[in-house]
Amino acid sequence: MSSPTDVKDRPIDHDQPVRDQLAIDRTILSNERTMLAYLRTALTLLIVSFALIRFVDDVFFIALGVVLIPVSVVIGWIGRSRYLRRKSMIQRLYGQTPLSVEARSKQE
């Protein structure tokens, strides 16, 4: 049997109350949603910076576009690092990822 690839495909752990399992899933999904918000912001800044460089003739706005490129990279990196830190914290606190319930049931 192949392992599930999404939170919705995770089997139910009957040793743990459903409400706790759902809280863990919400926490994991919230962490992923926050990372995607960081990436969306970084990509938006990157697109704006390229648009300023390409379509505006004023030197100030071209300089602003050049400055926004590393800012967008830094924001994307911050989002990724926060996601990975919180993911490891969630795994330490709950002792599982959304897909590890099946692995635990195979061990029993």
SULGIWO-V714926 format. One record per residue. N is the residue number from 0. RES is the residue in one letter. SS is DSSP state (H for helix, E for strand, L for the rest). OMEGA is omega as a letter, one per 40 degrees, with the letter a starting at -180 (* if undefined). NEAR is the number of other ideal C-beta (glycine too) atoms within 10 Angstrom. Layout:
((N & RES & SS & OMEGA & NEAR) (N & RES & SS & OMEGA & NEAR))
This chain:
((0 & M & L & i & 5) (1 & S & L & a & 6) (2 & S & L & i & 11) (3 & P & L & a & 14) (4 & T & L & a & 10) (5 & D & L & i & 8) (6 & V & H & a & 16) (7 & K & H & i & 8) (8 & D & H & a & 12) (9 & R & L & i & 21) (10 & P & L & a & 11) (11 & I & L & i & 10) (12 & D & L & a & 17) (13 & H & L & i & 10) (14 & D & L & a & 9) (15 & Q & L & i & 13) (16 & P & L & a & 10) (17 & V & H & a & 10) (18 & R & H & i & 8) (19 & D & H & i & 11) (20 & Q & H & i & 18) (21 & L & H & i & 11) (22 & A & H & i & 12) (23 & I & H & i & 22) (24 & D & H & i & 14) (25 & R & H & i & 11) (26 & T & H & i & 16) (27 & I & H & a & 20) (28 & L & H & i & 12) (29 & S & H & i & 12) (30 & N & H & i & 18) (31 & E & H & i & 15) (32 & R & H & i & 9) (33 & T & H & i & 14) (34 & M & H & i & 19) (35 & L & H & i & 12) (36 & A & H & i & 11) (37 & Y & H & a & 18) (38 & L & H & i & 16) (39 & R & H & i & 12) (40 & T & H & a & 15) (41 & A & H & i & 20) (42 & L & H & i & 13) (43 & T & H & i & 12) (44 & L & H & i & 19) (45 & L & H & i & 18) (46 & I & H & i & 12) (47 & V & H & a & 14) (48 & S & H & i & 21) (49 & F & H & i & 14) (50 & A & H & i & 12) (51 & L & H & a & 20) (52 & I & H & a & 16) (53 & R & H & a & 9) (54 & F & H & a & 9) (55 & V & L & a & 13) (56 & D & L & a & 6) (57 & D & L & a & 9) (58 & V & H & i & 8) (59 & F & H & a & 9) (60 & F & H & i & 15) (61 & I & H & i & 15) (62 & A & H & i & 12) (63 & L & H & i & 15) (64 & G & H & i & 20) (65 & V & H & i & 12) (66 & V & H & a & 11) (67 & L & H & i & 19) (68 & I & H & i & 15) (69 & P & H & i & 10) (70 & V & H & i & 13) (71 & S & H & i & 20) (72 & V & H & i & 13) (73 & V & H & i & 12) (74 & I & H & i & 19) (75 & G & H & i & 19) (76 & W & H & i & 12) (77 & I & H & i & 13) (78 & G & H & i & 19) (79 & R & H & a & 14) (80 & S & H & i & 12) (81 & R & H & i & 14) (82 & Y & H & a & 17) (83 & L & H & i & 12) (84 & R & H & a & 11) (85 & R & H & i & 17) (86 & K & H & i & 15) (87 & S & H & i & 10) (88 & M & H & i & 12) (89 & I & H & i & 18) (90 & Q & H & i & 13) (91 & R & H & a & 8) (92 & L & H & a & 10) (93 & Y & H & i & 17) (94 & G & L & a & 10) (95 & Q & L & i & 18) (96 & T & L & a & 15) (97 & P & L & a & 22) (98 & L & L & a & 15) (99 & S & H & i & 15) (100 & V & H & i & 20) (101 & E & H & i & 16) (102 & A & H & i & 11) (103 & R & H & a & 13) (104 & S & H & i & 13) (105 & K & H & a & 9) (106 & Q & H & a & 5) (107 & E & L & * & 5))
